[in-house]
Amino acid sequence: MIMKLSDDVLCKIDEIYDPANRLDGIPQVSKPKIALDITPTSQHAPCHDLFRVYTFCLLRDLSKFFELIVIYRDIQATIELPLEEAKRLIQENISLLRSSMVPFQVYYESEILQKHLVDMPETFFSELYRSILHKNHNHFTKPLVYSSTSMAVLIPLLKVMKIGFLLCMHDEKENVKLLKKIYGPSANDLPIILYRSFPDMQNKKHGACDEKRIFPYVKNCKNDILTNFKRYGTNIHTIREWYKKLGMLNKRVFNYNNKSMSASDIFYNLKTKNIGPETALELFASHLSGFLNKEGIFVGLSSKEVRLGLTDPQSKKVLDCLNIPTRVNIIKLLNKENLPASKISKQVNVSLPTTLFHLSKLQETGIISRDKNKVYCLNTNRFTLYM
């Protein structure tokens, strides 16, 4: 059986780079690896907005076909940031990605090099130096971390890890085009690349070099989004692209004049002038506000960490509390959704009284809390141990 990507994936990506038509010959026996490389920078501090939700939706769909590998360019990050700052941003990015509930493996650029440095074939270094020292690179006209030189370092790492697919932003096309010239006949050895893009509120494709992310954010209310629609001149074509790439174009998620409608219905009614532009923007702003806040329920966890000191009495209390597998399982559950004690009891397969005891201990340490409806939620999902 040959691998065939679903319509859910294809509608979220712009283009597939596969000049040798290798995709048509890949058997769907086991999941091949696809890499997403991330270089944390100070201008892109971890955040949760519509672009991030789109990325999560795409990763969820890709996880049905691929084994997801996230490669953090920690060495590259230190070109622009102090080491400790780069590490902090990387950890926050990982926590944010965890909130997508998508299974993935994390590797660091430095880790890959250290692990394979001894047994790496000579071809790795010959290819690396041949690529990064070539005169045709564009690192003199754009930041090094976004240049073709950066991509030239990544490609040999992917080969070492036997990763045949790469998920890229659309603005990497220029870099890939330069690498094709540099590699010449061996350009077909480049990974199969899936290009993605997502337009911002200014109606242009968001790029890695953008200094600001201009999207609706979690916690934006309807009026915030509507105001920004007008401020940035967001047009209907951009909004249509959002709903298409979020897989919601034909879902009936709107209510207008007591009728359930999809985004496609609204666009049609705009065309036939049964709905005015102002009304349409209000409908979209209202839905996006509710949608983003629902998607972002657990995103706050990404920036909440507990720092545990080895000699601190309160930290010892937390560590003792976590030393019981049932409590760890409860944390894993609440990392996915908020739950009452009865449902937690069933899912961890422990009696209700015992579950309530464990919940009380987790509450005492501040790891979880309970609202007035007796529903439990997680206050943190990241613990940092320090001396």
Secondary structure, DSSP 8 states (H G I E B T S, - for coil): -B----HHHHTT-SEEE-TT--GGG-BSSS--EEEEEE---GGG-S--BHHHHHHHHHHHHHTTTSEEEEEE-HHHHTTTS-HHHHHHHHHHHHHHHHTTT---EEEEHHHHHHHHTTT--HHHHHHHHHHHT-TT--TTTS-GGGSHHHHHHHHHHHHHTT--EEEEEGGGHHHHHHHHHHHGGGGGGS-EEEEE--B-TTSSB--TT-SS--S-BTT--HHHHHHHHHHHT--HHHHHHHHHHTT-TT---EEETTEEE-HHHHHHHHHTTSS-HHHHHHHHHHHHHHHHHHHTTTGGGGG--EEEETT-HHHHHHHHHTTSHHHHHHHHHHTT--EEHHHHHHHHT--HHHHHHHHHHHHHTTSEEE-TTSEEEES-S-EEEE-
